[in-house]
Amino acid sequence: MATSLNTVLVTGGAGFIGARLALGLKETCPETRVIALDNLKRRGSGLNLGRLRRGGVEFVHGDVRMPEDLPVLDRLDLIIECSAEPSVLAGYGGSPRYVIDSNLVGAVHCLELARRNNAAMIFLSTSRVYPLEKLRSIALEEAPGRFEIAPTQSLPGISRAGIAEDFPLDGARSLYGATKYAAETLIAEYVDMYDLDIVVNRCGVIAGPWQMGRVDQGIAALWTARHVYGGALTYIGYQGTGKQVRDMLHVDDLLALVLRQTAAMAELRGSVFNVGGGAENSVSLVELTELCCQATNTVIPIGADTENRQGDIPLYITDNARVTEACDWQPEKSAAVIIEDLARWIYDNRDMLQPILNA
Ligand SMILES: NC(=O)c1ccc[n+]([C@@H]2O[C@H](COP(=O)([O-])OP(=O)(O)OC[C@H]3O[C@@H](n4cnc5c(N)ncnc54)[C@H](O)[C@@H]3O)[C@@H](O)[C@H]2O)c1
């Protein structure tokens, strides 16, 4: 698997996903030089530096917004682009500058680095490239503890299996989604014009240990942490009933996919995949609460706020059919396992994580 890789750069490599991919790649291919670059903007990313060092991953403190921060290397085979401001709320009520500069301009700098080195790239995009109004117009049914996708739909690319790559792409999608989609557009040009092997993974919710969850990003970690440390939570929007649904993919399953992709970059070149936990691993907030109660043996108060949050959607479930077919991959770890792993990690590192996850 990916044995011919000499040097790999993981941008955002001290983040939740970047660190797991960097460490997993190094463990799988010990001969490969793996470099993690990160500006440590995300609170808690610094806690990953010890893990990276112990795992044999080199760390470079750098910012993808600054092309001069990207390392000059004799050889670079693959860039895994995981750096981003990953919040769908980024820019609401404030400046769009950071999210545009990091997610889009930073991605262009990574593409340029790939072009100069003739390197391959795996780009971590998002399900949020699909526009808000289109996602909100998916026909839903209301079941006791969750929304469900109705059997009959007027839009293409949506079925009981979830959202596929042919779901419509026209409309506003948040600055987060727009910067990722703009980067995807440029990626298609770099693939075509410069013959680069680039794969785009449009990820749904990814979760697991070492996710520094906060209110606007990393919901599974945040929800589990509240159950461990105590405190309160709120079901926000959609009548405050907690019926909104997301599928969740364990970060270990994403690593398994990325390892498969690294071994087949030429074959997969130019592919765009929806990647997520899929319908079997989808949970509503009410069901997430239940999983957290089971994993921590704790019940906490949960309030209701009926006002919908900006950028929110009632449901997102990934249809993995294309990526399963192309990469012979599917998720292995259930939502229950994700929450159990998160709870174990927080209990094991309770004091260290307290200022981050219980701030
Ligand atoms: N976690 C998810 O559920 C999810 C879902 C879909 C897509 N993604 C994408 O996956 C990638 C990784 O997300 P994550 O969950 O690990 O988030 P994360 O915040 O944990 O990791 C991102 C890392 O990028 C770093 N960073 C931010 N701006 C930077 C810059 N300008 N230069 C260098 N480093 C910078 C941060 O310090 C952080 O360590 C992102 O591109 C995100 O959009 C994540």
The ligand as an SDF file (V2000), in Angstrom:
LIG
                    3D

 44 48  0  0  0  0  0  0  0  0999 V2000
  -14.1030   17.1030   10.6240 N   0  0  0  0  0  0  0  0  0  0  0  0
  -15.0820   17.0620    9.7570 C   0  0  0  0  0  0  0  0  0  0  0  0
  -16.1890   16.6460   10.1010 O   0  0  0  0  0  0  0  0  0  0  0  0
  -14.8560   17.4700    8.3220 C   0  0  0  0  0  0  0  0  0  0  0  0
  -15.8930   17.2830    7.4170 C   0  0  0  0  0  0  0  0  0  0  0  0
  -15.7130   17.6610    6.0890 C   0  0  0  0  0  0  0  0  0  0  0  0
  -14.5090   18.1840    5.6740 C   0  0  0  0  0  0  0  0  0  0  0  0
  -13.5090   18.3610    6.5630 N   0  0  0  0  0  0  0  0  0  0  0  0
  -12.2660   18.9420    6.0860 C   0  0  0  0  0  0  0  0  0  0  0  0
  -11.1800   18.1750    6.5320 O   0  0  0  0  0  0  0  0  0  0  0  0
  -10.0500   19.0130    6.7570 C   0  0  0  0  0  0  0  0  0  0  0  0
   -9.5470   18.7960    8.1630 C   0  0  0  0  0  0  0  0  0  0  0  0
  -10.5640   19.1540    9.0850 O   0  0  0  0  0  0  0  0  0  0  0  0
  -10.4430   18.8520   10.6340 P   0  0  0  0  0  0  0  0  0  0  0  0
  -11.7480   18.3620   11.0990 O   0  0  0  0  0  0  0  0  0  0  0  0
   -9.2260   18.0450   10.8870 O   0  0  0  0  0  0  0  0  0  0  0  0
  -10.2680   20.3270   11.2040 O   0  0  0  0  0  0  0  0  0  0  0  0
   -9.1590   20.8560   12.2090 P   0  0  0  0  0  0  0  0  0  0  0  0
   -9.5410   22.2710   12.5120 O   0  0  0  0  0  0  0  0  0  0  0  0
   -8.9820   19.9310   13.3460 O   0  0  0  0  0  0  0  0  0  0  0  0
   -7.8370   20.8030   11.3330 O   0  0  0  0  0  0  0  0  0  0  0  0
   -7.4750   21.8200   10.4420 C   0  0  0  0  0  0  0  0  0  0  0  0
   -6.0560   22.2220   10.7750 C   0  0  0  0  0  0  0  0  0  0  0  0
   -5.6720   23.2340    9.8500 O   0  0  0  0  0  0  0  0  0  0  0  0
   -4.9150   24.1960   10.5600 C   0  0  0  0  0  0  0  0  0  0  0  0
   -5.0010   25.4490    9.8160 N   0  0  0  0  0  0  0  0  0  0  0  0
   -6.0260   26.3280    9.7420 C   0  0  0  0  0  0  0  0  0  0  0  0
   -5.6940   27.3590    8.9580 N   0  0  0  0  0  0  0  0  0  0  0  0
   -4.4350   27.1030    8.5010 C   0  0  0  0  0  0  0  0  0  0  0  0
   -3.5430   27.8050    7.6650 C   0  0  0  0  0  0  0  0  0  0  0  0
   -3.8970   28.9770    7.1370 N   0  0  0  0  0  0  0  0  0  0  0  0
   -2.3240   27.2720    7.4250 N   0  0  0  0  0  0  0  0  0  0  0  0
   -1.9600   26.0890    7.9890 C   0  0  0  0  0  0  0  0  0  0  0  0
   -2.7580   25.3870    8.8070 N   0  0  0  0  0  0  0  0  0  0  0  0
   -3.9910   25.8930    9.0520 C   0  0  0  0  0  0  0  0  0  0  0  0
   -5.5530   24.2610   11.9410 C   0  0  0  0  0  0  0  0  0  0  0  0
   -4.6490   24.7690   12.9170 O   0  0  0  0  0  0  0  0  0  0  0  0
   -5.9100   22.8160   12.1770 C   0  0  0  0  0  0  0  0  0  0  0  0
   -4.9050   22.1410   12.8920 O   0  0  0  0  0  0  0  0  0  0  0  0
  -10.5290   20.4450    6.4910 C   0  0  0  0  0  0  0  0  0  0  0  0
  -10.1830   20.7990    5.1930 O   0  0  0  0  0  0  0  0  0  0  0  0
  -12.0150   20.3400    6.6300 C   0  0  0  0  0  0  0  0  0  0  0  0
  -12.6660   21.3220    5.8640 O   0  0  0  0  0  0  0  0  0  0  0  0
  -13.6570   18.0270    7.8880 C   0  0  0  0  0  0  0  0  0  0  0  0
  1  2  1  0
  2  3  2  0
  2  4  1  0
  4  5  1  0
  4 44  2  0
  5  6  2  0
  6  7  1  0
  7  8  2  0
  8  9  1  0
  8 44  1  0
  9 10  1  0
  9 42  1  0
 10 11  1  0
 11 12  1  0
 11 40  1  0
 12 13  1  0
 13 14  1  0
 14 15  2  0
 14 16  1  0
 14 17  1  0
 17 18  1  0
 18 19  2  0
 18 20  1  0
 18 21  1  0
 21 22  1  0
 22 23  1  0
 23 24  1  0
 23 38  1  0
 24 25  1  0
 25 26  1  0
 25 36  1  0
 26 27  1  0
 26 35  1  0
 27 28  2  0
 28 29  1  0
 29 30  1  0
 29 35  2  0
 30 31  1  0
 30 32  2  0
 32 33  1  0
 33 34  2  0
 34 35  1  0
 36 37  1  0
 36 38  1  0
 38 39  1  0
 40 41  1  0
 40 42  1  0
 42 43  1  0
M  CHG  2   8   1  16  -1
M  END
$$$$
